[in-house]
């Protein structure tokens, strides 16, 4: 399976007056890796589907509450 969280290393200018964010983290949705819906794709039970928010387990993407709205982790890339 492909990782759903990836890192990006932006260019850091030596003349930037702000402190640099050297590593930025972003989430990739799992539906990008499924080219078509195969027949008889396994499904979650109704209770599990309500808990996770998806009917098909392969489309589940965990939510990390430690990530802020900009996609950075708790350390803010430092």
N, CA, C and O of each residue as an XYZ file, in Angstrom:
312
protein
N       0.845     -1.176      0.000
C       0.000      0.000      0.000
C       0.888      1.236      0.000
O       2.011      1.200      0.502
N       0.389      2.314     -0.555
C       1.123      3.556     -0.618
C       0.941      4.339      0.669
O      -0.126      4.273      1.279
N       1.959      5.081      1.100
C       1.786      5.877      2.327
C       0.817      7.025      2.085
O       0.853      7.656      1.028
N      -0.045      7.299      3.054
C      -1.035      8.359      2.911
C      -0.507      9.708      3.394
O      -1.105     10.743      3.099
N       0.584      9.711      4.119
C       1.202     10.949      4.571
C       2.562     11.070      3.911
O       3.372     10.145      3.954
N       2.799     12.210      3.306
C       4.057     12.427      2.606
C       4.705     13.718      3.088
O       4.051     14.592      3.658
N       6.009     13.812      2.845
C       6.762     14.992      3.234
C       7.209     15.738      1.994
O       7.471     15.140      0.950
N       7.292     17.054      2.122
C       7.756     17.919      1.058
C       8.812     18.829      1.657
O       8.608     19.392      2.732
N       9.939     18.980      0.974
C      11.046     19.789      1.445
C      11.148     21.042      0.565
O      11.800     21.012     -0.478
N      10.508     22.143      0.981
C      10.508     23.346      0.142
C      11.874     24.030      0.143
O      12.711     23.803      1.016
N      12.061     24.860     -0.852
C      13.283     25.650     -0.947
C      13.306     26.666      0.195
O      12.295     27.309      0.481
N      14.449     26.807      0.836
C      14.626     27.777      1.912
C      15.631     28.812      1.429
O      16.802     28.503      1.212
N      15.166     30.024      1.266
C      16.033     31.101      0.787
C      16.906     31.623      1.923
O      16.434     31.743      3.053
N      18.156     31.931      1.645
C      18.997     32.520      2.698
C      18.574     33.946      3.048
O      18.999     34.484      4.070
N      17.738     34.562      2.203
C      17.310     35.944      2.439
C      15.896     36.036      3.010
O      15.367     37.138      3.160
N      15.285     34.917      3.325
C      13.932     34.927      3.870
C      13.975     35.449      5.306
O      14.714     34.910      6.129
N      13.190     36.498      5.624
C      13.230     37.047      6.979
C      12.507     36.182      8.015
O      12.719     36.349      9.216
N      11.666     35.270      7.563
C      10.918     34.414      8.485
C      11.703     33.145      8.790
O      12.517     32.715      7.973
N      11.471     32.535      9.958
C      12.127     31.257     10.233
C      11.626     30.202      9.245
O      10.425     30.119      8.987
N      12.521     29.409      8.699
C      12.108     28.445      7.663
C      11.346     27.256      8.226
O      11.579     26.820      9.354
N      10.439     26.750      7.421
C       9.772     25.482      7.688
C      10.411     24.500      6.719
O      10.100     24.509      5.528
N      11.290     23.667      7.216
C      12.107     22.823      6.346
C      11.367     21.605      5.805
O      11.667     21.133      4.709
N      10.402     21.093      6.569
C       9.645     19.923      6.124
C       8.161     20.228      6.272
O       7.702     20.608      7.350
N       7.424     20.061      5.200
C       5.973     20.204      5.245
C       5.360     18.839      4.998
O       5.852     18.074      4.169
N       4.289     18.532      5.711
C       3.634     17.237      5.609
C       2.246     17.429      5.027
O       1.528     18.359      5.394
N       1.876     16.539      4.114
C       0.539     16.605      3.535
C      -0.032     15.199      3.417
O       0.697     14.207      3.405
N      -1.346     15.143      3.330
C      -2.052     13.871      3.263
C      -2.516     13.614      1.834
O      -2.996     14.522      1.156
N      -2.370     12.378      1.386
C      -2.811     11.965      0.060
C      -4.035     11.069      0.239
O      -3.954     10.062      0.943
N      -5.169     11.410     -0.384
C      -6.366     10.585     -0.212
C      -6.197      9.211     -0.858
O      -5.598      9.098     -1.928
N      -6.724      8.165     -0.211
C      -6.516      6.806     -0.717
C      -7.200      6.523     -2.046
O      -6.782      5.609     -2.756
N      -8.243      7.277     -2.409
C      -8.923      6.982     -3.670
C      -8.057      7.298     -4.886
O      -8.397      6.899     -6.000
N      -6.956      8.001     -4.693
C      -6.051      8.257     -5.820
C      -5.345      6.990     -6.298
O      -4.881      6.931     -7.437
N      -5.263      5.982     -5.441
C      -4.525      4.775     -5.772
C      -5.424      3.631     -6.236
O      -4.928      2.556     -6.575
N      -6.727      3.846     -6.256
C      -7.661      2.824     -6.729
C      -8.179      3.287     -8.083
O      -8.948      4.245     -8.158
N      -7.764      2.617     -9.154
C      -8.124      3.077    -10.493
C      -9.558      2.724    -10.857
O     -10.189      3.443    -11.631
N     -10.083      1.634    -10.316
C     -11.464      1.239    -10.559
C     -11.946      0.454     -9.352
O     -11.145     -0.070     -8.577
N     -13.258      0.379     -9.199
C     -13.810     -0.372     -8.072
C     -13.925     -1.832     -8.470
O     -14.735     -2.175     -9.331
N     -13.130     -2.696     -7.858
C     -13.204     -4.106     -8.203
C     -14.511     -4.732     -7.714
O     -15.082     -4.269     -6.727
N     -14.983     -5.756     -8.378
C     -16.195     -6.425     -7.903
C     -15.930     -7.131     -6.571
O     -14.815     -7.578     -6.301
N     -16.954     -7.218     -5.764
C     -16.881     -7.872     -4.446
C     -15.798     -7.260     -3.556
O     -15.066     -7.972     -2.869
N     -15.710     -5.940     -3.579
C     -14.765     -5.245     -2.712
C     -15.231     -5.417     -1.266
O     -16.412     -5.211     -0.986
N     -14.348     -5.787     -0.342
C     -14.790     -6.021      1.044
C     -15.392     -4.763      1.656
O     -14.941     -3.649      1.390
N     -16.420     -4.958      2.482
C     -17.107     -3.846      3.128
C     -17.023     -3.971      4.639
O     -16.951     -5.068      5.191
N     -17.034     -2.813      5.292
C     -17.102     -2.788      6.754
C     -18.508     -3.164      7.203
O     -19.470     -3.030      6.447
N     -18.612     -3.629      8.427
C     -19.940     -3.829      9.017
C     -20.586     -2.456      9.194
O     -19.876     -1.451      9.200
N     -21.909     -2.383      9.338
C     -22.549     -1.069      9.524
C     -21.997     -0.289     10.716
O     -21.806      0.924     10.626
N     -21.742     -0.969     11.824
C     -21.198     -0.274     12.999
C     -19.794      0.250     12.727
O     -19.466      1.374     13.107
N     -18.968     -0.555     12.073
C     -17.606     -0.138     11.739
C     -17.619      0.988     10.710
O     -16.793      1.898     10.776
N     -18.550      0.930      9.761
C     -18.662      1.994      8.755
C     -19.044      3.317      9.403
O     -18.542      4.366      9.001
N     -19.916      3.286     10.391
C     -20.281      4.513     11.095
C     -19.127      5.037     11.937
O     -18.948      6.248     12.068
N     -18.344      4.128     12.507
C     -17.214      4.552     13.337
C     -16.106      5.178     12.502
O     -15.548      6.205     12.886
N     -15.780      4.564     11.356
C     -14.677      5.059     10.532
C     -15.122      6.080      9.493
O     -14.307      6.875      9.024
N     -16.392      6.072      9.130
C     -16.881      7.025      8.154
C     -16.795      6.554      6.714
O     -17.100      7.319      5.800
N     -16.389      5.313      6.493
C     -16.308      4.768      5.129
C     -16.868      3.352      5.107
O     -16.765      2.612      6.085
N     -17.457      2.993      3.984
C     -18.007      1.651      3.843
C     -16.920      0.650      3.463
O     -16.955     -0.501      3.897
N     -15.954      1.084      2.653
C     -14.900      0.178      2.185
C     -13.611      0.436      2.958
O     -13.142      1.574      2.991
N     -13.028     -0.582      3.577
C     -11.821     -0.388      4.390
C     -10.638      0.167      3.603
O      -9.806      0.875      4.172
N     -10.544     -0.136      2.316
C      -9.400      0.354      1.544
C      -9.468      1.863      1.299
O      -8.470      2.454      0.885
N     -10.610      2.499      1.543
C     -10.737      3.947      1.386
C     -10.610      4.696      2.698
O     -10.806      5.911      2.737
N     -10.287      3.993      3.771
C     -10.149      4.626      5.078
C      -8.851      5.431      5.140
O      -7.786      4.940      4.765
N      -8.953      6.649      5.609
C      -7.793      7.506      5.810
C      -7.857      8.022      7.236
O      -8.769      8.778      7.572
N      -6.915      7.635      8.078
C      -6.993      8.033      9.487
C      -6.799      9.537      9.652
O      -6.054     10.170      8.903
N      -7.471     10.083     10.629
C      -7.347     11.505     10.967
C      -6.388     11.641     12.126
O      -6.536     10.969     13.147
N      -5.404     12.510     11.971
C      -4.438     12.743     13.033
C      -4.724     14.100     13.660
O      -4.421     15.125     13.049
N      -5.301     14.143     14.868
C      -5.651     15.432     15.475
C      -4.434     16.273     15.838
O      -4.581     17.456     16.147
N      -3.233     15.694     15.809
C      -2.029     16.475     16.104
C      -1.623     17.365     14.941
O      -0.799     18.265     15.105
N      -2.194     17.121     13.770
C      -1.886     17.952     12.614
C      -2.752     19.213     12.671
O      -3.945     19.138     12.968
N      -2.150     20.370     12.386
C      -2.956     21.585     12.384
C      -3.582     21.799     11.009
O      -3.401     20.979     10.109
N      -4.309     22.883     10.847
C      -5.040     23.126      9.602
C      -4.116     23.384      8.421
O      -4.575     23.360      7.279
N      -2.838     23.627      8.652
C      -1.898     23.847      7.559
C      -1.196     22.569      7.138
O      -0.376     22.584      6.221
N      -1.512     21.455      7.805
C      -0.901     20.188      7.442
C       0.439     19.935      8.098
O       1.145     18.992      7.741
N       0.794     20.783      9.068
C       2.067     20.584      9.743
C       1.848     19.815     11.041
O       0.783     19.887     11.654
N       2.863     19.090     11.438
C       2.792     18.361     12.688
C       2.951     19.283     13.874
O       3.072     20.497     13.710
N       2.953     18.721     15.064
C       3.061     19.500     16.280
C       4.345     20.288     16.398
O       4.368     21.313     17.080
N       5.429     19.843     15.752
C       6.685     20.548     15.846
C       6.793     21.673     14.828
O       7.771     22.421     14.842
N       5.813     21.808     13.950
C       5.768     22.840     12.898
C       6.980     22.772     11.983
O       7.498     23.796     11.537
N       7.426     21.543     11.708
C       8.449     21.337     10.696
C       9.860     21.609     11.138
O      10.767     21.582     10.307
N      10.094     21.873     12.414
C      11.462     22.178     12.837
C      12.108     20.952     13.434
O      13.265     21.005     13.851
